[in-house]
Amino acid sequence: MIWHQEFEPLQKIVSPNHQPLESNYQQPPTMNHNYQNMFSQNFQQLHNRINQTGSKILQFLQEFRRGKLTEGDKTQGLEVVENNLVQTLQNLQEQKYQVAVVAAMKAGKSTFLNAVIGADILASENAACTICRTDIKHISNGATPRLLEYRELKEQPVILVAGSAGEIQQKFLERTREIREKNNPDKTIRFEVEHPIEAISQIPSLAGFSLLDTPGPNEWESANFNTVKLKQTALEALRTCNAILFILNYTSYKDNAILDLFKEVVENRKEILNKDAGKVYFILNKVDLKTKKDPEIPEVINELKQELINFGFPNPRIYPAISRQGLLAKLIIKETATEFDIEEFEDSFSAKYSRKNEKGRKEIPLPSEIAPQALIDSNIPEIEKMVIQTITQNSGVNLLEDVLARLEKVVKGIEDSLNTQIQGWEIELETLKQKVEEYAEKADRANQQVLEVKKLVKQQEKKLIERFGQELKLFATDAKEQIKTEIEQLANSISDQSKFDKPTKSRGGLFREIFQGFDNLFNQVERQNSENIYKIRFKEEKDAEKLIKTINEYCSPHIQNLWVDVQDKMTRQGTKIREDLATEIQSKIQEISNQLSVYLGEYLQIKLNINPIIIPLLNFEGMIDDKVDKILDRIRYTENKQEVKKRNCKKDEIYFVNVEVKSFEVDLQAISQLICRRIDEQLKESKKVIDLVIQQQVKEDFRSAEMQIKDYTKKFQSELEALVWQRESQAGEAEKICSNLQVYQIKLSEYVAELDKLEKYLDELKKTKA
């Protein structure tokens, strides 16, 4: 069990004075780093056997179909079965496994990722480097590493560079800086790094593995990016990934940034704390920075564990790590380390592996001698094993279970065809013709029953649409009320200048934005309408426009942020509702198929794929910008003539002069009403889109089951009709045809037995889960 080994590496990592606890360093033997634990090894073996068996069944099916064509049977009833089998084997090989890595800034996330990858490829610097999502996609060792950039509304990525890890790192760093400095003019949405991931290279069944580097909450503001999209990316990763790693910096794991991370990303995701807790892990990075005064690492981990439990995690799993040591050790072992890498390793990590020679003097072994043990002590291999074990035990096992069910369905379908044809040659021809007519009637009746199920599905679809409509209304109400409240607070604060000295936590974020945006608002405000406190008059036009601009820059992302939370909630709720609906469809269609199966003496298993409902992101960006002219219409220019008394010292007389005064008025209430109208307009259009998405995806769920019934009935209808034709035209070859069918039947029985064995192996594998 990995959990019981959690603290063991710490005995080798550091002691209070940064010296190894063991006085005499023993050089480890040359190591062949095997990242597979026993479960992963068994998973890989079972994966291989299932793939091999599936390939043999496919070959058998193709031969069987060719044989039927040779015998004059032109039916294509098994063509759909073959296509489904090809797709199943393709899914087995191309299954995607994703691990999300989330961290606050400066936690060492890039270094940790580099250590897992086994190459110094992701740049790390003091500024936030993770400006948007980056996918690290595993490729084979012989393929050329590449850096790709995906941009908004562009289907194809831009290839930034193809080459070595160093070239990719340099280009990545340059591009990151450029995007940050120029405010992302190309609308970059994510990067993709294609590079071999060392731990996965030994496990072919995980070829679809990728690491997702997601920006943490304190990085969301670092590059003038659309912060809502960054938050949406993080929530999506938490919702869909097979494992989640939170990277914490040993020196600052109690910082507010960590609390913000959990608050922003986890607080409203109760399933992460409950249902999905098994896929969440915490990596306490940089434990080599422990000083003599600090508590021992096991004490720190126990304290952190208790804090996480208090936060809501039922049984947090925490792993210490020295990512930089692990990365440098890997580079040295692979002989890809630069002189700078080796020098850094010697300066930072070699000393604790010193040993005494025959004369009692301390000697430091060569980096190549130390590296294998240093890699183990970094705890990176243990973490890699944990990640691999997690995805194989959960997503991997589910995949094998699904593939075996589909293979069994294929084999039983072929078996049914063989039994039907063999039996069809043994009964009287007139009886066979009668069976064909009866089956046609039952097939028609089954199709009518399917239509009745479709009516029930439409009722459930309506309920799903209504449920989402309620959520949309609730969001609109909350968003409008928040905006109205904040603008009202702003108007009242300006009205009562004595309360405008400094922002307070009780006031909304808009108030704070205005307070921080103006050095002294009252130097710019001429006066406030006593009858309507929402109308603010400024001395200069630029200050009136600045107020509008500040409101716009605050409200657009603020409402978007509210929407992302609702969107995430609706996606999760909708997925659950849709799963229930798919189960209901499956159950009702299964009843219909069973009726046909009883008639033909066979059984049909129906399997539905569940995909999450996709909710479009509401476009609140620039919500006021595109209607700013209407707001500016409410900034009225007024020219007044004001009488001013001035005394002429020379002539001692009073005279009047005309003084031109400009006054610009902003109507906060009008702005509030405009924002609320925009929210309603957006939701009206978005509801149409959401309704169409729900209708389309529920339709696809139903169609999946409906087509299986139709394919099933057509398959046997055509086979029975072909059998009648053969009986009438090839009666003299009956013995030969039946003999061939029996040969196929015997061969097929071997595959049935093999699938039974594989199912037993899978059951045994599931019992060994940690």
C-alpha positions in Angstrom: 0.0 0.0 0.0 1.4 3.3 -1.0 -0.1 5.1 1.9 1.9 3.1 4.4 5.1 3.9 2.6 4.4 7.6 2.6 6.9 8.7 5.2 9.6 6.1 4.6 11.6 8.1 1.9 11.9 11.0 4.4 14.5 9.0 6.4 16.7 9.3 3.4 15.9 12.8 2.2 17.0 15.2 4.9 18.0 15.5 8.5 17.9 18.7 10.5 21.3 19.8 9.3 20.7 18.7 5.6 23.0 15.7 6.1 21.9 12.1 5.4 20.8 10.2 8.4 22.8 7.2 7.3 26.5 7.8 8.1 27.9 5.6 5.4 26.5 6.0 1.9 26.3 2.7 0.0 26.4 3.0 -3.8 23.2 1.4 -5.2 23.4 -1.0 -8.1 22.7 0.2 -11.6 18.9 0.6 -11.7 16.4 -0.1 -14.4 13.7 2.3 -13.2 10.4 0.4 -13.3 7.5 2.7 -12.6 4.9 -0.1 -12.6 3.6 -1.6 -9.4 2.1 -5.0 -9.3 -1.4 -3.8 -10.1 -0.1 -1.8 -13.2 1.8 -4.8 -14.4 -1.3 -7.0 -14.1 -3.4 -4.3 -15.8 -0.9 -4.1 -18.7 -0.9 -7.9 -19.2 -4.7 -8.1 -19.1 -4.9 -5.1 -21.5 -2.6 -7.0 -23.9 -4.6 -10.2 -23.7 -7.9 -8.4 -24.3 -6.5 -6.6 -27.3 -5.0 -9.9 -28.7 -8.3 -11.7 -28.2 -10.3 -8.9 -29.7 -8.0 -8.9 -32.8 -8.5 -12.6 -33.2 -12.3 -12.3 -32.9 -12.1 -9.5 -35.6 -10.1 -11.7 -37.9 -12.5 -14.6 -37.3 -15.5 -12.4 -38.0 -13.9 -11.2 -41.3 -13.2 -14.8 -42.4 -16.8 -15.8 -41.4 -18.2 -13.0 -43.5 -16.0 -13.9 -46.5 -17.2 -17.5 -46.2 -20.8 -16.5 -46.3 -20.2 -14.4 -49.4 -18.6 -17.4 -51.1 -21.6 -19.5 -50.3 -23.8 -16.9 -52.0 -25.1 -15.2 -48.9 -25.0 -11.5 -49.9 -26.4 -10.1 -46.6 -24.6 -7.4 -44.8 -26.1 -8.2 -41.4 -22.7 -8.6 -39.7 -21.1 -5.5 -41.3 -22.4 -3.3 -38.4 -21.0 -5.9 -35.9 -17.6 -5.7 -37.6 -17.6 -1.9 -37.6 -18.5 -1.8 -33.9 -15.7 -4.3 -33.1 -13.1 -2.2 -35.0 -14.2 0.9 -33.1 -14.0 -1.0 -29.8 -10.4 -2.1 -30.4 -9.5 1.4 -31.5 -10.9 2.9 -28.3 -8.9 0.3 -26.3 -5.7 1.6 -27.8 -6.5 5.3 -27.9 -8.1 5.7 -24.5 -7.2 9.1 -23.0 -6.0 9.4 -19.4 -5.6 12.9 -18.0 -3.9 14.0 -14.8 -4.5 17.6 -13.7 -1.7 19.4 -11.8 -2.9 22.5 -9.8 -0.8 24.8 -7.6 -0.4 28.2 -6.3 2.3 30.4 -7.8 5.9 29.4 -6.9 5.0 26.0 -5.6 7.5 24.4 -8.0 4.8 23.1 -10.3 6.8 23.4 -13.5 9.8 21.7 -11.9 7.6 18.9 -10.6 6.1 18.4 -14.1 9.6 18.4 -15.6 10.6 15.7 -13.1 7.7 13.5 -14.1 8.3 14.1 -17.8 12.0 13.4 -17.4 13.2 16.5 -19.3 13.8 20.1 -18.5 11.2 21.4 -20.9 8.7 23.7 -19.0 10.1 27.1 -18.2 10.1 28.3 -14.6 10.8 31.9 -13.4 9.8 34.2 -10.7 6.8 35.5 -12.6 3.8 33.3 -13.2 4.6 31.0 -16.1 1.3 29.2 -16.4 -0.7 31.8 -18.1 -3.1 29.3 -19.6 -3.7 25.6 -19.7 -0.8 23.5 -21.1 -1.3 19.9 -22.0 1.8 17.7 -21.9 0.9 14.8 -24.3 2.9 11.6 -24.2 4.5 10.4 -27.4 6.8 7.5 -28.3 10.5 7.8 -27.7 11.2 7.9 -31.5 8.8 10.8 -32.2 10.0 14.5 -32.5 8.9 16.7 -29.5 6.8 19.7 -30.5 5.3 22.8 -28.9 1.8 23.7 -30.2 -0.3 26.8 -29.6 -4.1 26.7 -29.8 -5.9 30.0 -30.5 -9.5 31.1 -30.1 -11.8 30.2 -33.1 -8.9 28.4 -34.9 -9.3 24.7 -35.4 -5.7 23.9 -36.2 -2.8 24.7 -33.8 0.2 26.8 -34.6 3.5 24.7 -34.4 5.8 27.0 -32.5 8.8 24.7 -32.6 9.8 21.1 -33.1 13.1 19.8 -31.6 14.9 19.3 -28.3 13.6 19.9 -24.8 15.9 23.0 -24.6 14.5 24.5 -27.8 11.0 24.0 -26.7 11.7 25.5 -23.3 13.3 28.6 -24.8 10.5 29.1 -27.3 7.8 28.5 -24.6 9.4 31.1 -22.3 9.7 33.6 -25.1 6.1 33.1 -26.2 4.8 33.3 -22.6 6.6 36.6 -22.0 5.3 38.0 -25.3 1.7 37.0 -24.5 1.9 38.6 -21.0 3.5 41.8 -22.2 1.2 42.3 -25.2 -2.0 41.3 -23.5 -2.6 38.2 -25.6 -3.4 39.8 -29.0 -3.6 36.3 -30.7 -6.2 35.1 -28.2 -4.2 32.1 -27.2 -6.3 29.6 -25.2 -3.9 26.7 -24.5 -0.5 25.1 -25.3 0.3 21.5 -26.0 3.7 20.0 -25.5 4.3 16.7 -27.2 7.1 14.8 -25.5 7.8 11.3 -24.1 6.8 11.0 -20.5 9.3 8.6 -18.9 7.0 6.8 -16.5 4.5 6.1 -19.3 7.0 4.9 -21.9 7.1 1.5 -20.2 3.3 1.1 -20.1 1.9 0.9 -23.7 -1.6 0.6 -22.4 -1.4 4.2 -21.2 -0.2 5.7 -24.5 -3.1 8.2 -24.3 -1.7 9.7 -21.1 -1.3 13.5 -20.7 -0.6 15.9 -17.9 -2.7 19.1 -17.6 -0.8 22.1 -16.3 -3.6 24.4 -15.1 -3.1 28.0 -13.7 -3.8 28.4 -10.0 -6.2 31.2 -8.8 -3.3 33.5 -7.9 -2.0 33.2 -11.5 -5.3 34.1 -13.0 -4.6 37.8 -12.9 -0.9 37.5 -13.9 -1.1 37.9 -17.6 -4.1 40.0 -18.3 -5.9 36.9 -19.5 -9.6 36.2 -19.5 -9.7 35.1 -15.9 -13.0 33.5 -16.3 -11.7 31.1 -19.0 -8.8 30.2 -16.8 -11.1 29.4 -13.9 -13.4 27.5 -16.3 -10.3 25.4 -17.4 -9.5 24.6 -13.8 -13.0 23.5 -13.0 -13.3 21.5 -16.2 -10.0 19.7 -15.3 -11.3 18.8 -11.9 -14.5 17.5 -13.4 -13.0 15.3 -16.1 -9.5 14.3 -15.1 -8.6 10.8 -13.9 -6.4 12.2 -11.1 -5.7 15.6 -9.5 -2.4 16.6 -8.0 -2.3 19.7 -5.8 1.3 20.9 -5.5 2.1 22.7 -2.2 5.4 24.6 -1.4 6.9 23.3 1.8 8.0 26.8 2.7 4.6 28.5 2.2 1.9 25.8 2.4 0.1 27.9 5.0 0.0 31.1 2.8 -3.3 32.7 1.9 -2.7 31.7 -1.7 -3.2 28.0 -0.8 -6.4 28.8 1.0 -7.6 30.8 -2.0 -6.7 27.9 -4.2 -8.9 25.6 -2.3 -11.7 28.2 -1.8 -11.8 29.1 -5.5 -11.4 25.6 -7.0 -12.7 23.1 -4.4 -15.2 24.9 -2.1 -18.2 24.4 -4.3 -17.2 20.9 -5.6 -18.5 18.6 -2.9 -18.0 15.5 -5.1 -14.2 16.1 -5.0 -14.5 16.0 -1.2 -16.7 12.9 -1.3 -17.2 10.8 -4.5 -13.9 11.8 -6.2 -11.7 12.1 -3.2 -9.8 8.9 -4.2 -8.3 10.7 -7.2 -7.0 13.7 -5.3 -3.4 13.8 -4.0 -1.3 16.5 -2.4 2.4 16.9 -3.2 4.4 18.7 -0.5 7.2 20.0 -2.7 10.7 21.4 -1.9 11.0 19.5 1.5 14.8 19.8 1.0 14.5 23.4 2.2 13.8 22.3 5.7 16.1 23.9 8.2 17.4 22.8 11.6 14.8 24.9 13.4 11.8 23.5 11.4 9.7 20.6 12.7 10.4 17.2 11.2 8.8 16.5 7.9 6.4 13.8 9.2 5.2 16.3 11.8 4.6 18.9 9.0 2.7 16.3 7.0 0.5 15.3 10.0 -0.3 19.0 10.6 -1.1 19.6 7.0 -3.2 16.5 6.9 -5.3 17.7 9.8 -5.8 21.1 8.1 -7.0 19.4 5.0 -9.4 17.2 7.0 -10.8 20.4 8.6 -11.2 21.8 5.1 -13.3 18.9 4.1 -11.0 16.2 2.6 -12.0 12.9 4.3 -8.6 11.2 4.1 -6.0 13.4 2.3 -3.0 11.6 0.9 0.2 13.6 1.1 3.5 12.9 -0.6 6.7 14.8 0.1 8.9 15.5 -2.9 12.2 17.1 -4.0 11.3 17.8 -7.6 14.5 19.5 -8.7 16.6 16.6 -7.3 14.4 14.1 -9.1 14.6 15.9 -12.4 18.4 16.4 -12.2 18.9 12.7 -11.2 16.8 11.6 -14.2 18.8 13.7 -16.5 22.1 12.3 -15.2 20.9 8.7 -15.4 19.8 9.2 -19.0 23.1 11.1 -19.7 21.2 14.1 -21.0 22.3 16.5 -18.2 24.2 19.6 -19.2 27.3 20.8 -17.4 25.1 23.4 -15.6 22.7 20.6 -14.5 25.6 18.5 -13.1 27.1 21.5 -11.3 23.7 22.3 -9.8 23.2 18.7 -8.6 26.7 18.7 -7.0 26.1 22.0 -5.3 22.6 21.3 -4.1 22.3 17.6 -3.5 25.6 15.7 -3.5 26.8 16.6 -0.1 24.2 14.5 1.8 25.6 11.4 0.0 29.1 11.8 1.3 30.9 8.8 2.5 34.1 8.1 4.5 37.1 6.6 2.8 39.7 4.2 4.4 41.4 7.1 6.1 38.1 8.4 7.6 37.9 11.4 5.3 34.6 12.3 3.7 34.3 11.8 0.0 31.4 12.8 -2.3 30.7 10.2 -5.0 30.3 11.2 -8.7 26.9 12.4 -9.7 26.4 9.3 -11.9 27.0 7.1 -8.8 24.6 9.1 -6.7 21.8 9.8 -9.2 19.9 6.4 -8.9 19.5 6.7 -5.1 18.9 10.5 -5.4 16.0 9.8 -7.7 14.5 7.4 -5.2 15.0 9.8 -2.4 13.3 12.6 -4.4 10.1 10.5 -4.1 9.2 11.2 -7.7 9.1 7.5 -8.7 6.8 6.8 -5.8 4.4 9.6 -6.9 4.5 8.3 -10.5 3.6 4.8 -9.3 0.7 6.4 -7.3 -0.6 8.3 -10.4 -0.3 5.2 -12.6 -2.0 3.1 -10.0 -4.9 5.5 -9.6 -5.7 5.8 -13.3 -5.3 2.0 -14.0 -7.4 1.1 -10.9 -10.3 3.4 -11.9 -10.5 4.6 -15.5 -8.3 1.7 -16.8 -10.4 -1.0 -15.1 -13.6 0.7 -16.3 -12.3 0.6 -19.9 -11.4 -3.1 -19.8 -14.8 -3.8 -18.3 -16.5 -1.9 -21.1 -14.4 -3.5 -23.9 -15.0 -7.0 -22.6 -18.7 -6.4 -22.5 -18.6 -5.2 -26.1 -16.5 -8.2 -27.2 -18.9 -10.5 -25.5 -21.8 -8.8 -27.3 -20.0 -9.3 -30.6 -19.3 -13.0 -29.9 -22.8 -13.7 -28.8 -24.1 -11.9 -31.9 -22.0 -14.2 -34.1 -23.0 -17.2 -32.0 -26.7 -16.3 -32.5 -26.2 -16.0 -36.2 -24.5 -19.4 -36.4 -27.2 -21.1 -34.2 -30.0 -19.5 -36.2 -28.5 -20.7 -39.5 -27.7 -24.2 -38.3 -31.2 -24.5 -36.9 -32.6 -23.0 -40.1 -31.2 -25.9 -42.1 -32.7 -28.5 -39.8 -36.3 -27.4 -39.7 -38.8 -27.8 -42.5 -38.6 -25.1 -45.2 -42.3 -24.2 -44.9 -41.8 -23.8 -41.1 -38.8 -21.6 -41.7 -40.8 -19.4 -44.1 -43.5 -19.1 -41.4 -40.9 -18.1 -38.8 -39.6 -15.4 -41.1 -43.1 -13.9 -41.4 -43.6 -14.1 -37.7 -40.3 -12.5 -37.0 -41.1 -9.7 -39.4 -44.3 -9.0 -37.5 -42.5 -9.1 -34.1 -39.8 -6.7 -35.5 -42.5 -4.3 -36.6 -44.1 -4.5 -33.2 -40.8 -3.9 -31.5 -40.2 -0.8 -33.6 -43.6 0.5 -32.5 -42.6 -0.1 -28.9 -39.5 1.9 -29.5 -41.6 4.8 -30.6 -43.6 4.6 -27.3 -40.3 4.8 -25.5 -39.4 7.8 -27.5 -42.5 9.6 -26.2 -41.4 9.0 -22.6 -37.9 10.2 -23.5 -39.3 13.5 -24.8 -41.1 14.0 -21.5 -37.9 13.5 -19.6 -36.1 15.8 -22.0 -38.7 18.5 -21.3 -38.1 18.1 -17.5 -34.3 18.5 -18.1 -34.9 21.7 -20.1 -37.1 23.1 -17.4 -34.5 22.3 -14.8 -31.9 24.1 -16.7 -34.2 27.0 -17.3 -34.8 27.4 -13.6 -31.0 27.5 -13.0 -30.7 30.2 -15.6 -33.4 32.3 -14.1 -31.8 31.9 -10.7 -28.5 33.0 -12.1 -30.0 36.0 -13.8 -31.8 37.1 -10.6 -28.7 36.7 -8.4 -26.4 38.5 -11.0 -28.8 41.4 -11.4 -29.4 41.8 -7.7 -25.6 41.8 -7.0 -25.0 44.5 -9.6 -27.9 46.6 -8.4 -26.7 46.3 -4.8 -23.1 47.3 -5.6 -24.2 50.3 -7.7 -26.5 51.4 -5.0 -23.7 51.1 -2.5 -21.5 53.2 -4.7 -24.2 55.9 -5.1 -24.8 56.1 -1.4 -21.1 56.2 -0.6 -20.6 59.1 -2.9 -23.6 60.8 -1.5 -22.2 60.5 2.0 -18.6 61.6 1.6 -17.7 60.9 5.2 -18.1 57.2 4.6 -15.9 57.2 1.5 -12.6 57.5 3.4 -11.6 53.8 2.7 -13.3 50.6 1.4 -14.6 48.1 3.8 -15.3 44.4 3.5 -19.0 45.0 3.8 -19.0 47.0 0.6 -19.0 45.3 -2.8 -16.0 44.8 -5.1 -17.2 47.6 -7.4 -16.9 50.1 -4.6 -13.3 49.0 -4.0 -12.5 49.2 -7.7 -13.8 52.8 -7.9 -12.0 53.7 -4.6 -8.7 52.4 -6.0 -9.1 53.9 -9.4 -9.4 57.5 -8.3 -6.9 59.3 -6.2 -9.6 61.4 -4.7 -13.0 61.0 -6.3 -14.4 64.1 -4.7 -11.9 66.3 -6.3 -13.3 65.2 -9.6 -17.0 65.1 -8.7 -18.7 68.5 -9.0 -21.8 67.5 -7.2 -24.5 64.9 -6.8 -28.2 65.4 -7.7 -30.0 65.9 -4.5 -33.2 64.5 -5.9 -31.5 61.5 -7.5 -28.3 60.3 -5.9 -27.6 58.0 -8.9 -26.8 61.0 -11.0 -23.1 62.1 -10.5 -21.7 65.2 -12.1 -18.0 65.5 -12.9 -15.9 68.5 -13.7 -14.2 66.8 -16.6 -15.3 64.4 -19.3 -12.3 62.1 -18.8 -13.3 61.4 -15.2 -16.9 60.6 -16.2 -15.6 58.2 -18.9 -13.2 56.7 -16.4 -16.0 55.9 -14.0 -17.9 54.2 -16.8 -14.8 52.3 -17.9 -14.1 51.1 -14.3 -17.7 49.9 -14.0 -17.5 48.1 -17.3 -14.1 46.4 -16.5 -15.5 45.2 -13.1 -18.9 44.1 -14.1 -18.1 42.0 -17.2 -15.6 39.6 -15.7 -17.6 39.6 -12.4 -20.8 38.4 -14.1 -18.7 35.9 -16.2 -17.2 34.6 -13.0 -20.7 34.1 -11.5 -21.8 32.3 -14.7 -18.8 29.9 -14.7 -19.9 28.6 -11.2 -23.4 28.2 -12.5 -22.2 26.6 -15.7 -20.1 24.1 -13.8 -23.0 23.3 -11.5 -25.3 22.8 -14.4 -22.9 20.6 -16.2 -22.5 18.3 -13.2 -26.2 18.2 -12.5 -27.1 17.8 -16.1 -24.6 14.9 -16.5 -26.2 13.1 -13.6 -29.7 13.7 -14.9 -28.6 12.5 -18.3 -27.0 9.4 -16.8 -30.3 8.5 -15.2 -32.2 9.2 -18.4 -29.7 7.0 -20.4 -30.2 4.2 -17.8 -34.0 4.5 -18.3 -33.7 4.3 -22.0 -31.4 1.3 -21.7 -33.8 -0.5 -19.5 -36.8 0.1 -21.6 -35.1 -0.8 -24.9 -33.6 -3.8 -23.2 -37.1 -5.1 -22.5 -38.0 -4.8 -26.1 -34.8 -6.6 -27.2 -35.4 -9.3 -24.7 -38.8 -10.0 -26.2 -37.1 -10.6 -29.6 -34.4 -12.6 -27.9 -36.9 -14.9 -26.2 -38.5 -15.5 -29.6 -35.2 -16.4 -31.3 -33.8 -18.1 -28.2 -31.0 -15.5 -27.6 -30.0 -12.5 -25.6 -29.0 -9.0 -26.6 -27.0 -6.7 -24.3 -27.3 -2.9 -24.9 -24.6 -0.5 -23.8 -24.9 3.3 -23.9 -22.1 5.8 -23.8 -22.5 8.7 -21.4 -21.1 12.1 -22.3 -21.4 15.2 -20.2 -23.8 17.9 -21.3 -21.8 20.9 -22.7 -23.1 24.3 -21.6 -21.9 27.3 -23.7 -20.0 30.0 -22.0 -22.1 33.2 -21.9 -20.3 36.1 -23.7 -20.4 38.9 -21.1 -17.1 40.3 -22.2 -17.4 43.9 -23.3 -20.9 43.9 -22.0 -21.0 47.7 -21.7 -18.4 48.5 -24.4 -20.7 47.7 -27.3 -23.4 50.0 -26.0 -21.1 52.7 -24.5 -22.6 55.3 -26.9 -26.0 54.9 -25.2 -24.4 55.6 -21.9 -22.4 58.5 -23.2 -25.7 60.0 -24.4 -26.5 60.4 -20.7 -23.3 62.4 -20.1 -24.7 65.8 -20.7 -22.6 68.8 -21.5 -24.0 71.9 -20.0 -22.8 75.4 -20.5 -23.7 77.9 -17.7 -23.1 81.5 -17.3 -22.2 82.2 -13.8 -22.0 85.7 -12.3 -18.8 86.3 -10.6 -18.0 89.5 -8.6 -14.5 90.8 -8.9 -13.1 94.0 -7.4 -10.9 96.1 -9.6 -8.4 97.6 -7.2 -7.6 100.5 -9.4 -11.1 101.7 -10.2 -12.9 100.4 -7.1 -15.9 99.2 -9.2 -17.9 96.0 -9.5 -18.3 94.4 -12.9 -19.5 91.0 -14.2 -17.7 88.5 -16.4 -19.0 85.4 -18.1 -17.2 82.2 -16.9 -17.7 79.0 -19.0 -18.3 75.9 -16.8 -18.5 72.3 -18.2 -20.4 69.7 -16.2 -20.6 66.0 -17.1 -23.2 63.8 -15.6 -23.2 59.9 -15.2 -26.5 58.2 -14.4 -25.6 55.1 -12.4 -29.2 53.9 -12.4 -29.3 53.9 -16.2 -26.0 51.9 -16.3 -27.5 49.4 -13.8 -30.6 49.0 -16.0 -28.5 48.6 -19.1 -26.4 45.8 -17.4 -29.6 44.0 -16.3 -31.0 44.2 -19.8 -27.8 42.8 -21.2 -28.0 39.9 -18.8 -31.6 39.1 -19.8 -30.7 39.4 -23.5 -27.7 37.1 -23.1 -29.7 34.5 -21.2 -32.5 34.5 -23.7 -30.2 33.7 -26.5 -28.1 31.2 -24.4 -31.3 29.3 -23.3 -32.1 28.7 -26.9 -28.6 27.2 -27.4 -28.8 25.1 -24.2 -32.2 23.8 -25.2 -30.9 22.7 -28.6 -27.8 21.1 -27.0 -30.0 19.1 -24.5 -32.4 18.0 -27.3 -29.5 17.0 -29.6 -27.6 15.0 -27.0 -30.7 13.3 -25.5 -31.6 12.4 -29.1 -28.2 10.9 -29.6 -28.6 8.8 -26.4 -32.0 7.5 -27.6 -30.7 6.9 -31.2 -27.8 4.8 -29.9 -30.3 2.4 -28.3 -32.8 2.7 -31.1 -30.2 1.8 -33.8 -29.1 -1.2 -31.9 -32.7 -2.6 -32.0 -33.0 -1.7 -35.7 -29.6 -3.2 -36.6 -30.5 -6.3 -34.6 -33.9 -6.8 -36.3 -32.5 -6.0 -39.8 -29.6 -8.4 -39.2 -31.8 -11.4 -38.4 -34.5 -10.4 -40.9 -31.9 -10.4 -43.7 -30.2 -13.6 -42.5 -33.5 -15.5 -42.2 -34.5 -14.3 -45.7 -31.1 -15.3 -47.1 -31.5 -18.7 -45.4 -34.8 -19.2 -47.2 -33.1 -18.3 -50.4 -30.2 -20.8 -49.8 -32.7 -23.5 -48.8 -34.5 -23.1 -52.1 -31.5 -22.6 -54.4 -28.6 -24.6 -52.7 -30.5 -27.5 -51.2 -27.9 -29.9 -52.7 -25.1 -28.2 -50.7 -26.8 -28.4 -47.4 -24.3 -30.9 -45.8 -21.3 -28.8 -46.9 -22.8 -25.5 -45.6 -23.8 -27.0 -42.3 -20.4 -28.6 -41.9 -18.7 -25.2 -42.4 -21.1 -23.6 -39.9 -20.2 -26.2 -37.3 -16.5 -25.6 -37.8 -17.0 -21.9 -37.2 -19.2 -22.8 -34.2 -16.4 -24.8 -32.6 -13.8 -22.1 -33.3 -16.1 -19.5 -31.8 -16.6 -21.5 -28.7 -12.8 -21.1 -28.0 -13.3 -17.3 -28.0 -16.3 -17.6 -25.7 -14.1 -19.6 -23.3 -11.3 -17.1 -23.6 -13.6 -14.2 -22.8 -14.9 -16.0 -19.7 -11.3 -16.4 -18.5 -10.6 -12.7 -19.2 -13.6 -11.7 -17.2 -12.4 -13.8 -14.2 -9.0 -12.2 -14.5 -10.6 -8.8 -14.5 -12.6 -9.7 -11.4 -9.4 -10.8 -9.6 -7.7 -7.6 -10.7 -10.5 -5.5 -9.2 -10.2 -7.4 -5.9 -6.5 -6.3 -5.6 -7.3 -2.6 -5.6 -5.4 -0.7 -2.9 
